[in-house]
């Protein structure tokens, strides 16, 4: 089998990222989205989404490369290769883009390409990705509704009750107005807890810079961060997520040592080398690799081993399309211990339309994990054709 085409598909939407003032749903990135298609001469195709600066990423995959190694485009590095050689091709992509990549957009594109090749490999084997990765340990997992903070306690209460009515047993609120006023922060968390009741899971993602940031970056001090996690502890919050500058591993470890709630992070971390340091320095209780950023399934599978050895949990960050949810569910199926899958309830018309999936909640707030060849999620070709701009 050989790779015959590597196509970045740039999609344009009409919505923009925004939190809601009232109880109505928030919106994720709805203006641009990149998805990647890897085709083979065997008629098997892999699809993946990637959360990145989409127009620039398209050029990295299928633009104009240079003759010297380290400055190649990712597509030219893959054409003619056997997609079953996933580990070797990960190294080839990493080295071939080393001078402009290694992290950031380059690694985010490698992540998506790696996911595509794992999907192809699973389809070629006639099994789900989870079975290819070592076997299914579960056939369902609890989903948490992932959304943004509303502006008032009343809106928070109404929104949280809406997720309860939809069958969710866990909800994560993030970003929005959170962090602008500590008193309001407490009121918003208190309202969410009151609406969810004592038996449902409440998770909080304060963000490490304001969602409406205009360039005046004011990080929290260590004292502020410790005060934040102690406040969240008053409301039995399950974890505090990604609230420290991603380069400050030392700060994560210091705050974790003082925190009454679990610390979750890792969506900004990439490559297994960085995860080794992040986990090894005692930064988190819950590691959150994002399969569209971390280096793909190849890296995430290694991170799962690190998490098990360190005695911490792994919950992938997956706030994007159903493609990312599908890949994340396949990884989750293989874990010795699994707590949640992140379920993006804030999808814009753009991110919601790219792929279709029959993810439905059961009475326990869990979603089934597909066991069909590949990842169990199909793209919508008509939607893609209608929204592509390249």
N, C-alpha and C positions, 0 to 999 in steps of 0.2 A: 504494500500500500504506500502511496506517495501523496504528499500535499500538492495540490494543483493550484490553489487560489487562497490568498489571505486578504480578506476584504474588510476594511473598517467602514462602517455605515453610520454616517452622521445624521442624526434625526433632530428636527426642530419642532418645538412646541410653542404654545402661546401663554403658558402659565409661568409664574415665578415663585421662587421659594418664599414662603411667608407663614408666620404664625397667625392664629386667629384671635381677634379680640374677644369674641363670644365663644359659645360652646361648639360652633361648627368646626369641621375638620380643618387641620392645617394642610399645607401643600409642600411637597418636597421639590427637588429641582425639576422644573417643568419647561425650561426654555431650550436646553440642549441635552442630548443623550447620545453616547457612542455605544454601539454594539459591534461585535466582531464575528465574522463568519469564516471558518476554516473548512475548505472543501478538499475532498480526496478523489483519487481516480477509482476508488471502490464505491463511490456514490454515497459515502457516509459524510455527514456534515456536523461540525461542532459549532455551537453558538454560545456567546457569553456577553454579558454587559460589563461595563467598567466605569467606575466613578472617578472622573478626572476632568481636566480641561479639554473637553471633547474636540474642538477644532485643531488644537495642537497635537493631540494624540493621533488623530487621523494621519497627519503628516509623518509622524514617527513610524507608523506602521507601513504606509504606502506612499511616502513622499520620495524625495531625492536623497539617497545616501551618498557616502564618500567611499573611495576605493580602499582606504586604510581600515584595518580591523579596529573596532571600537567606535566607529562612526557609521556603521551600516544601519539601514532601516530594518525593522524587525521582520517585515514580510519577506524581503529578499533572503534573509537568513533561513527561512523555513521552506520556501518553495523547493520541491523535489525531495524533501526529507520524509522519512517514515514517521508518522505521528505517534506510533506506538513506542518510540524511543523517548519517552517524556523526560526522564531525568537528564539524558545527554543533551536534549534540545533546550532544556532550561539553562544549562551551563552555556550552551552556544549563544542563546539570546542575551544572557547576562554579560558575557565577554564581548560579544559583537557590538554591544551598545554601551560599553563601559565608560567611555569618555563623556557621554551626555546623559547616561542613565544611572544605573545602580540603585537609585531611589526615585521618588517623585513620579512624574509622568511615565518615564521609561519603565519603572518597575510595575506601575499600574497596568500598562499595556502588556507586559510580560505575564502578569497575573491572569488577564483575560485569555491570552493565547494558551497559557498552560491549562486553564480550565477547559478550553475548547478541545485540546488534545486528550485530556482525561475523558471527556465525554465521548469522543471518537473511539477511544480505546475500550470504553465500557460497551458502546454499541457494537463494536466489532466482536467483542467477546460474548454478546448476547445476554448481558446481565446488567443490573443496576450498578451505578458507580460505587455504592456502599459495599456490595459484594466483591467488586474488583479490589477495593481498598483493604479487604481483609474480612468482611462479613458483617451482617446486620446483627446488632445486639438489641435492637428495639424496632418496633414498627410504628411508633408514634412519639410525640414529644409535646410538652406544653408550649403554646405560643403566647408571647406577650405582645399586646398592641403597642406599637411604637409610634409616638406622636410628639407634638410640641406643647409647651406650657401655654395656657390661656392667660389672659391679662387680669382677671379678677377671680376671687374665691368662688363666686357664684357660677361663673363660666367653667371653672375647673370642676366643681361639683357636678354640674350638668354633663360635662364631657365624660367624666369618669363613670357616671351612672350609665351613660350611653354604651360604653364598652362592656360594662357588666351585663346590660340588657342584650348585647350581641353575643354573650357567652364567654367572654374572656375572663380568665382567673388571674391574669397578670397584666399590668400596664406600666409602660415607661413614658414619663414626661421629660422632655429635654428643651434646652435652649429658650427661645422666645424671649420673654421679659425677665427670665430668671437671672439673678445676679445684679440687677440694677438697684434693688432695695432689699436689704436683709429682712426687714419686717414683713414686706409683702411676700418674699420667698417663703417664710414660715407659714404665712396664711394660705398660700397656694398649696403647699405640701399638706397642711392640715386639712384643707378642703378635699383634696384627693383621697387622703386616708379615710376621712369620714364617709365619702361616697363609696369607696371600695369595701369598707368594713374591715374587720381585723383578720379575716382568713384569706384575703386575696393579696397577691404580691404587688407592691408598689416599688418601682425602680426610678431612679433620678439621674439624668444626664445634664449637669449644670453647664457643660461646655467650658473650654479653656480660653475662649475669647468671645465677646458678645456677637450674637447672630447679626446684629445691625451695625457691626464694626465699620467705622469710617477711617481707621488708621491710627486712632489714639488708643494704643494697646495698654491696658492697665491690668496686669496679672494680679491674682490674689496673693497676699503674703502667706507665709506658712501659718501664722496665727489665724488668718481668715479661713484658710482651708481646714484647719482643725476645728474651728468654730462651726464651719459648714457641716462637716460630717457628724459632729456632735448634735447639731440641730436635727439632722436627718435621723439620727438614732432615736430621737424622742418620738418619732412616728413610725418606728419599725420599718424603715426603708430597707429593701433587700440589698441594694448596692448603690454606690455613688460612682458615676462613670466619667472617665475622660475629662477631668476637670483641672488638670495640671498641664503646663506646657509639655508637649510630647518629648522634648529633648531632656527634660529634667527627671531623669531616672532617680536621682538622689532624693528629690522632693517627694516623689511617689512613695518611696520606701519610708521616709520619715513620717509622712502623714498616715500611712497605713499602720505604722506602729502605734499611733495614738487613736485610731479610728474605732468607734463602736460598730460601724457598719462595714460590710465588705467593700473593697475597692476593686473596681472593674476598669480595664483599659486595654489598649492594644490595637485599636482600629487605625492608629497613625504609625504603627510599627511595621517594618518591612524587612524581609529576608530572615532566614533562620539564625544568622549571626546576631542580628539585633534582638530577636526574641530570646536567644540564649542569655544575653546580658540583662534584658528586662525582667525575665523570670528569675534568673540567678541572683539578681540584686534585691529580691524580695519586694517587688513593686506592687503586686496585685494578688487578690484572692480569686479573681475571675479574669482570665486572659481572653481577649476578644479579637482574634485575627479577622480582618475583612478579606474575603477571598478575591475581591476585585482590586485589592491594594497590596496585600502582604507578600505576593509572589505566587498566588494561586494554590491549588490543591497540593502541589508538590511541597510547598513550604508549610501549609497548614497541617498536613499529615505529620510532619516532623514536630510542629508545635504541640500537637496532641500528645505525642510521646513525652515532650518536655513537661507538659502540664501534669500528666499522670505521675511522672517521677517526682515532681515538686509537690504533689498532693493538692493541687488547685483545680478549679473548674475551668472548662473551655466552653464559651458561648460565642459563636461567630457573630460579628457585626454584619448585619445584612439589611440595610435601609436603602433599597434600590428597587429593581424590578423583580418579577417572579423568577427570572433566571437565577439571580443571586440567591434567592430563597431556596430554589431547587438544589443548587450546589451545596448550600449550607446544610440542608436537611440530610443530604447524602453523607456528609462528613459526620454530622451529629449521630446518625444511625450506627456508626462504627465505634463511638466513644464508650469506654467502660462505665462512665457516669455522665448523664446529660440532664441539664436543668431546663433550658428553654431553647426555642428558636425565636429570633426577632421577626415580627410580622409587621411590615410597613403598611399601616392603615392610612398614611398621609400621601399615598401615591397621587401624582398629578395625572391628568389625562394622557400625558406622554409616557410616563413610566408604567402606568397601568395597562396601556394598550399593546405594549411590545410583545408580551408573552401571556399565554393563558395557562391556568392551573386550577385544579379542583381542590383547593385547600379549604376544608370545612372543619369547624370546631365540633368536637364531640361534647358530651355532657361534662367532662372534666376539663374543658378548655384546651384540649390537645388536638393537633393536626396529624393526619396519617403521613407516613414517609413513603413515597412511591417506591415500588420494587420492579419497575419496568426497565428495559435496557436504556442506559443513559442516565438522565437525571429526572425523568418524569415530567418535564415541562416543555411545551412546544411554543415556538415563536409564531406570531401572527403575520404572515407575509404580506397580506393586503394592507395592514396598518403600517408596516415598515415601508412599503412602496409609496404610501400616501404621505409619509412624513420625512422621507429622506431628502437631503439637500446636496449630497455629493455624488 
